[in-house]
Amino acid sequence: MGEASYILGIKIYRDRSRRMLGVTQSSYIEKVLKRFMMENSERGSLSMRHRIKLSKKESPKIDKELKRMSDIPYTLVVGSIQYVVQCTTPDVAYALSITSRYQACVGRRTSTVKTILKYLKRTKDMFLINCGGELILKGYNDASFKSDDDNAESQSSFVFKLNEGVIACKSSKQATIADSTTEAEYMAASKAAKEAVWMKNYIQELGVVPSIDEP
């Protein structure tokens, strides 16, 4: 049968001489862009990095606006992007987490989710790369204090890399309202630590990373 080149819409690239393996979803992203009539749109940057604030206060109020927004397949767009985030594009996780909160009251989030699609169009040919070398597990976490203007909730995010390749990432609201940036950071670190313990135990069972027992 030979080596796998596509798995569930994910293209696999190998360079054995450089001990490199990469994955991309360029074909899937092209289908998503075409499905939502964004294939001819301009390529864009990820505006969520510049602290765009979203709120339920921006939701449509009058019947005409409500009808227009109901015709926009917002939930389908969010779901389509979610698959990309889980597989090959972890840098969109924060933006998607923010926009997915407003599926019941879209408002101007339509333009924000379109911006994410434009960013995916610009980066669709990029690969998520894993290289050969020493297998070392690294983790990073961060918090965004009171990033939710509606409920004053903060955001927790973490990413784990094995041999510099991303193997897990998540960005989500904190369940408890933090009173300070320090408290928000502490809760984010706690969440990341729990993930690290689970991941260490899982990798130990696989027996493929000798250094996993190191502190």
Secondary structure, DSSP 4 states (H G I P E B T S, - for coil): -----EETTEEEEEEGGGTEEEEE-HHHHHHHHHHTT-TTSPP---GGGG-----GGGS--SHHHHHHHHTS-HHHHHHHHHHHHHHT-GGGHHHHHHHGGGTTS-TTHHHHHHHHHHHHHHHTT--EEEE-S---EEEEEEEETT--TTT---EEEEEEEETTEEEEEEEEE-SS--SSHHHHHHHHHHHHHHHHHHHHHHHHHHT--GGGG--
